[in-house]
Amino acid sequence: MAERQIDARGLEYPQPVMLARTAILEPGVEAVHIAVDDDASAENIPRMAKSHGWAATVQRSGREFQILLRRTESAQTLAETPPAGQPAASQAIKAVVFVDSNLLGIGDEELGRTLMRTFLKTLRDVSPRPSDLIFINSGVRLTTAGSESLDDLGELERMGVRIYSCTTCLNFYHLKESLQVGMMSNMFEIASTLLAADRVVRP
């Protein structure tokens, strides 16, 4: 069983998360031990791992965290079997939904909130399902406490859709501690995800 040891202490968020993500996506790796010393990484590494079907345990000692990630049977299934309603990997289209506002459309704000809530709910049933949802600017309000879309986004995450919220945007709106679904991300990861997509949808 291949294992990886990563010492990410002293690295600024989100570098530890990116290192952990690279490790769990490496073929043959079954376990990853990673040491970090910041709360954001300790919170988001397990989130990221679980979104890929991995199990995560965290032990804290003072300001340091020891995180153990283990591949599960569901992780193997996620890697080999496309989500229900999606074509086989050889035919799958990588579609990314890019949400830059908590409103959908221009006009009445209440209508915009209703339309966005309906759009996110509908994503659970469409085919092909998006591989990633990226939330920036006021769009991060949809992934944080008080959002009426948390149940739908949580269901999408359980279906295997990766959900990212811009860390800079969460900080700007003072919502970093209110994130409820998905994980915090940085512009490098957001840009890489968008550029790797076959299709980007901006509602």
C-alpha positions in Angstrom: 0.0 0.0 0.0 1.5 3.3 -1.1 1.6 6.0 1.5 2.6 9.7 1.3 4.1 11.8 4.1 3.7 15.6 3.7 5.0 18.2 6.0 3.1 21.3 5.1 3.8 23.2 8.3 4.7 26.8 7.6 3.0 26.9 4.2 0.3 29.4 3.6 -3.2 28.3 2.8 -4.2 26.9 0.2 -0.8 25.3 -0.5 -1.3 22.4 2.0 -4.7 21.7 0.4 -3.2 21.6 -3.1 -0.4 19.3 -1.9 -2.9 16.9 -0.3 -5.1 17.0 -3.4 -2.2 16.1 -5.7 -1.3 13.2 -3.4 -4.7 11.6 -3.3 -5.1 11.8 -7.0 -1.8 10.0 -7.6 -2.3 6.5 -8.9 -1.7 3.8 -6.3 -1.7 6.0 -3.2 -3.9 4.6 -0.5 -3.0 6.8 2.5 -1.7 10.3 3.0 -0.3 11.7 6.3 -0.1 15.5 6.2 1.0 17.9 9.0 -0.3 21.5 8.9 -0.3 24.4 11.4 -3.2 26.6 10.2 -6.9 26.2 10.9 -8.0 26.8 7.3 -5.9 23.9 5.9 -7.0 21.6 8.8 -10.6 22.3 8.0 -10.4 22.2 4.2 -8.1 19.2 3.6 -10.7 16.8 5.1 -13.5 18.6 3.1 -11.5 18.2 -0.1 -10.6 14.6 0.6 -14.2 13.6 1.4 -15.4 15.2 -1.8 -13.1 12.7 -3.6 -14.5 9.8 -1.5 -11.6 9.6 1.0 -11.9 9.2 4.7 -10.2 11.8 6.9 -9.2 12.0 10.6 -7.6 15.0 12.3 -5.6 15.1 15.5 -4.6 18.4 17.0 -1.6 19.2 19.3 -1.4 22.8 20.2 -1.2 24.8 16.9 -0.3 21.7 14.8 -2.6 19.2 13.1 -1.9 15.7 12.0 -4.3 14.7 9.2 -4.6 11.1 8.0 -6.4 10.6 4.7 -7.4 7.0 3.6 -8.8 5.9 0.3 -12.2 4.1 0.6 -14.1 1.8 -1.7 -16.3 4.8 -2.7 -13.2 6.6 -3.8 -12.4 3.7 -6.1 -15.9 3.8 -7.4 -15.8 7.5 -8.0 -12.6 7.1 -10.0 -13.9 4.3 -12.2 -17.7 4.9 -12.4 -19.2 8.1 -13.7 -22.1 9.6 -11.6 -25.6 8.5 -12.5 -26.8 10.3 -15.6 -23.4 10.9 -17.0 -21.7 9.2 -19.9 -18.6 7.0 -19.6 -15.3 8.7 -18.9 -14.2 8.3 -22.6 -17.3 10.4 -23.6 -17.8 12.6 -20.6 -17.7 16.4 -21.0 -16.1 18.3 -18.2 -18.6 21.2 -17.5 -17.8 23.8 -14.9 -20.5 26.2 -13.6 -19.0 29.6 -12.7 -21.3 31.6 -10.3 -20.2 35.2 -9.8 -23.3 36.5 -8.1 -26.0 35.3 -5.6 -28.6 36.6 -8.1 -29.5 35.2 -11.5 -30.2 37.7 -14.2 -30.5 41.5 -14.2 -33.6 43.2 -12.7 -35.6 42.6 -9.5 -33.4 41.2 -6.7 -36.0 39.0 -5.2 -36.7 37.4 -8.6 -32.9 37.0 -9.1 -32.6 35.1 -5.8 -35.5 32.8 -6.7 -34.1 32.1 -10.1 -30.6 31.3 -8.8 -32.1 29.0 -6.1 -34.1 27.2 -8.8 -31.1 26.9 -11.1 -28.9 25.3 -8.4 -31.8 22.9 -7.5 -32.2 21.9 -11.2 -28.5 21.0 -11.5 -29.2 17.9 -9.4 -31.3 16.5 -12.2 -29.8 17.6 -15.5 -27.5 15.5 -17.6 -24.6 15.8 -18.0 -24.1 16.9 -14.4 -21.4 19.6 -13.9 -18.1 18.3 -12.5 -17.4 21.5 -10.6 -19.2 24.6 -9.2 -17.1 27.7 -8.6 -18.5 30.6 -6.5 -16.8 34.0 -6.6 -17.7 37.6 -5.5 -21.2 37.7 -4.0 -21.8 34.1 -5.3 -20.1 32.9 -2.1 -23.2 33.9 -0.2 -24.8 30.8 -1.7 -22.3 28.5 0.1 -22.4 30.1 3.5 -24.7 30.1 6.5 -28.2 31.5 5.8 -28.2 30.4 2.1 -31.4 28.8 1.0 -29.4 26.6 -1.5 -27.3 24.7 1.1 -29.4 21.5 0.9 -29.2 21.4 -2.9 -25.5 22.2 -2.9 -24.9 19.5 -0.2 -26.8 17.0 -2.4 -24.7 17.9 -5.4 -21.5 17.5 -3.4 -22.7 14.0 -2.3 -23.2 13.2 -5.9 -19.6 13.9 -6.6 -19.7 17.5 -7.8 -16.8 19.6 -6.5 -17.7 22.9 -5.0 -15.2 25.8 -4.5 -15.7 29.2 -2.9 -13.1 32.0 -3.5 -11.2 32.6 -0.2 -10.5 36.2 -1.1 -14.3 36.8 -1.6 -15.2 35.0 1.6 -12.8 37.3 3.5 -14.1 40.4 1.7 -17.7 39.6 2.8 -16.5 38.4 6.3 -18.0 35.0 5.5 -14.9 32.8 5.9 -16.1 31.3 9.1 -19.6 30.8 7.7 -18.8 28.4 4.9 -21.1 25.4 5.0 -20.6 23.4 1.9 -17.6 22.7 -0.4 -14.1 24.1 0.2 -12.3 27.4 0.1 -10.1 27.9 -3.0 -7.6 30.3 -4.5 -7.3 31.9 -7.9 -4.7 29.4 -9.1 -7.0 26.5 -8.5 -10.0 28.4 -9.9 -8.2 29.4 -13.1 -6.8 25.9 -13.5 -10.2 24.3 -13.2 -11.7 26.7 -15.7 -8.9 26.2 -18.2 -9.2 22.4 -18.0 -13.0 22.5 -18.6 -14.5 21.5 -21.9 -17.4 23.9 -21.2 -17.9 26.7 -18.7 -21.4 27.8 -17.9 -22.0 31.2 -16.3 -25.7 31.5 -15.2 
